[in-house]
Amino acid sequence: MNRRLWKLAPLALMPLLLAACGNTTPQPIDLETADFFTKYFVYPLSFTLDWFAQHLWGQYGLSILVVTIIIRFLILPLTLKQYKSSKRMQELQPELKKIKDKYKDDAKKQQEETMKLFQANNVNPLAGCLPLIVQMPILIALYQAIMRNPDIHTHTFLWLNLGKADPFYILPLLAAATTWLQQKVMSSQMNNPQMQSLMFIFPVLIFVMSMNFAAALPLYWVFSNIFTVVQSYFMYGRNNNQPKPAAKGSSSK
């Protein structure tokens, strides 16, 4: 089950792609005619980016960095839950293999015993998807906030025009490279072979999308990936040497 979820994870970026490409001529935000998503997601993000830019020497690139850190700290409880669930899933792999071998000719019984094992150990196999699911509306709102804010759309940061794609493809390469590094760090620290395919799928997907998106969004990805790498060190690296508790509810007894 966990393997299937990881393989389907890249598909979760499709709503962002469709939402971004579906509005080729974004209109400025008008709260009087705005829909629910624009009023409560897009506008607050746009206002927040403006507010931080005003207090950071007018630099929207720095504003995006601050907003990135705030967003990542807001979803930190879900990330911690994902971490705990992932670690427990790794600890249960021997028991899951025993169940699979024991009931290899009975898929229904295999599923029942697997769910019993999860329940006995308080493991939710869907917990790993929560941070990604929560970030999806934020990413869509962030893209629209950038495209519908004339100040951001015309602002420059370093060599970038934040409202247009990077013509030199430097930012897409950075986004892809940091995405690969993020997957590499998480895979090595968690010793999860199921993430190996994502180490190639996600960077390629991010590179292709970054080639077409306004530079501000890939810039958010770069900042977010670097944050994740640092966060992963403190979350995973310091706990790799801790003894693993024995799994409860083993079906092999």
C-alpha positions in Angstrom: 0.0 0.0 0.0 2.8 2.4 0.9 4.6 1.6 -2.3 1.5 2.5 -4.4 1.1 5.8 -2.5 4.7 6.8 -3.2 4.3 5.9 -6.9 1.2 8.0 -7.1 2.7 11.0 -5.3 3.9 12.8 -8.5 0.4 12.8 -9.8 -0.5 15.1 -6.9 1.3 17.9 -8.7 -1.1 17.7 -11.6 -3.7 20.0 -10.0 -1.1 22.7 -9.6 -0.1 22.3 -13.3 -3.7 22.4 -14.5 -4.7 25.3 -12.2 -1.7 27.4 -13.3 -2.0 26.8 -17.0 -5.8 27.1 -17.0 -5.6 30.8 -16.2 -3.4 32.2 -19.0 -4.6 35.8 -18.5 -4.9 36.3 -14.7 -6.9 39.2 -13.5 -5.9 41.5 -10.6 -7.5 40.5 -7.3 -10.9 42.1 -6.7 -12.4 41.2 -3.3 -15.9 42.4 -4.3 -16.1 39.8 -7.1 -13.6 37.2 -5.7 -14.6 33.6 -5.2 -14.0 31.7 -1.9 -10.6 30.4 -2.9 -9.4 33.8 -4.0 -10.7 35.7 -1.0 -9.4 33.3 1.7 -6.3 31.8 0.1 -5.0 33.9 -2.8 -5.6 37.4 -1.3 -4.1 36.6 2.1 -0.9 35.2 0.5 -0.7 38.2 -1.8 -1.1 40.6 1.1 1.5 38.7 3.2 4.0 38.8 0.4 3.4 42.6 0.0 3.8 43.2 3.7 7.1 41.4 4.1 8.4 43.0 0.9 7.7 46.4 2.4 9.8 45.5 5.5 12.6 43.8 3.5 13.8 46.6 1.4 11.2 46.0 -1.3 12.7 42.6 -2.2 9.9 40.1 -3.1 12.5 37.4 -3.4 13.3 37.8 0.3 9.6 38.0 1.0 9.1 34.6 -0.7 11.9 33.2 1.5 10.1 34.4 4.7 6.7 33.2 3.5 8.3 29.8 2.6 9.7 29.4 6.2 6.3 30.4 7.7 4.4 27.9 5.5 6.9 25.1 6.4 6.6 25.8 10.1 2.8 25.8 9.8 2.8 22.3 8.4 5.5 21.1 10.7 3.1 19.2 12.9 1.9 17.2 9.9 5.5 16.6 8.8 6.4 15.3 12.3 3.4 13.0 12.0 4.6 11.8 8.6 8.0 11.2 10.0 6.7 9.1 12.9 4.4 7.1 10.6 7.2 6.5 8.1 9.6 5.3 10.8 7.0 2.9 12.2 6.3 1.6 8.7 10.0 0.8 8.3 10.0 -1.0 11.6 7.0 -3.1 10.6 8.5 -4.2 7.2 9.6 -7.6 8.6 6.1 -8.3 10.0 4.5 -7.1 6.8 6.7 -9.5 4.8 5.7 -12.4 7.1 2.0 -11.6 6.5 2.6 -11.4 2.7 4.4 -14.7 2.7 1.9 -16.4 5.0 -1.2 -15.3 3.1 0.2 -15.0 -0.4 -2.7 -16.9 -1.8 -5.4 -15.0 0.1 -5.3 -11.3 -0.7 -8.4 -10.6 1.5 -6.8 -12.2 4.6 -3.5 -10.5 3.8 -5.2 -7.1 3.8 -7.1 -7.9 7.0 -3.9 -9.0 8.9 -2.1 -6.0 7.6 -4.7 -3.6 8.9 -4.7 -5.4 12.2 -0.9 -4.9 12.4 -1.3 -1.2 11.6 -4.0 -0.7 14.2 -2.1 -2.5 16.9 0.9 -0.2 16.2 -1.1 3.0 15.7 0.2 3.4 12.2 -1.7 5.3 9.5 -0.3 4.4 6.0 -1.9 7.5 4.6 -0.1 9.9 7.0 2.8 10.3 4.6 0.5 12.1 2.1 -0.8 14.7 4.5 1.9 17.4 4.1 1.7 17.0 0.3 -2.1 17.3 0.3 -2.1 20.3 2.6 0.5 22.1 0.4 -1.4 21.7 -2.8 -3.9 24.5 -2.2 -1.1 26.7 -0.8 1.0 26.2 -4.0 -2.0 26.9 -6.2 -2.8 30.0 -4.2 0.8 31.2 -4.2 1.0 30.9 -8.0 -2.1 32.9 -8.4 -1.0 35.4 -5.8 2.2 36.0 -7.8 0.5 36.2 -11.2 -2.3 38.4 -10.0 -0.1 40.8 -8.0 1.3 43.5 -10.4 4.1 44.4 -8.0 5.4 40.9 -7.8 4.8 40.2 -11.5 7.1 43.0 -12.5 9.7 42.7 -9.7 13.2 41.5 -10.3 15.3 39.5 -7.9 18.9 38.7 -8.7 18.8 37.9 -12.4 15.1 36.9 -12.3 11.9 38.6 -13.3 9.6 37.0 -10.7 6.6 37.1 -13.0 8.3 35.3 -15.9 10.1 32.1 -16.5 13.9 32.1 -16.1 15.2 32.4 -19.7 18.6 31.0 -18.7 17.0 27.8 -17.1 19.3 28.3 -14.1 16.4 28.4 -11.6 14.7 25.3 -13.1 18.1 23.5 -12.7 18.4 24.6 -9.1 14.8 23.6 -8.4 15.4 20.1 -9.9 18.8 19.8 -8.2 17.5 20.7 -4.7 14.5 18.4 -5.3 16.9 15.5 -6.0 19.0 16.4 -3.0 15.9 16.5 -0.8 14.8 13.0 -2.0 18.4 11.7 -1.6 18.7 12.9 2.0 15.3 11.6 3.0 15.9 8.2 1.2 19.3 7.7 2.8 18.3 8.7 6.3 15.1 6.6 6.2 16.6 3.7 4.2 13.5 3.6 2.2 13.9 1.8 -1.2 10.4 2.8 -2.2 11.6 6.4 -2.6 14.3 5.6 -5.2 11.9 6.1 -8.2 10.9 9.5 -6.9 14.5 10.6 -6.9 14.3 10.7 -10.7 10.6 11.4 -11.3 10.2 14.5 -9.1 13.3 16.4 -10.3 12.4 15.9 -13.9 8.8 16.9 -13.3 9.9 20.0 -11.3 12.4 21.0 -14.0 9.8 20.8 -16.8 7.2 22.8 -14.7 9.8 25.4 -13.7 10.7 26.1 -17.3 7.1 27.4 -17.9 6.1 28.9 -14.5 6.8 32.4 -13.3 10.2 32.4 -11.6 8.7 33.2 -8.1 7.2 29.7 -7.8 10.4 27.7 -8.6 12.1 30.1 -6.2 9.7 29.0 -3.5 10.5 25.3 -4.4 14.2 26.0 -4.0 13.8 27.6 -0.6 11.3 24.9 0.5 13.7 22.1 -0.6 16.6 23.6 1.3 14.4 24.0 4.3 13.4 20.3 4.0 17.0 19.1 3.8 18.0 21.0 7.0 14.8 19.9 8.7 15.4 16.3 7.7 18.8 16.4 9.3 17.4 17.4 12.6 14.4 15.1 12.3 16.0 11.9 11.0 19.8 12.3 11.4 19.7 12.7 15.2 17.4 9.7 15.6 19.0 7.1 13.4 20.9 5.5 16.2 18.0 5.2 18.6 16.9 1.6 19.3 13.7 0.5 17.5 10.8 -0.7 19.6 9.5 -4.2 18.8 6.4 -4.3 16.7 3.1 -5.2 18.5 0.4 -7.4 17.1 2.7 -9.7 15.1 0.7 -12.2 13.1 3.6 -14.7 13.0 3.0 -15.8 16.6 
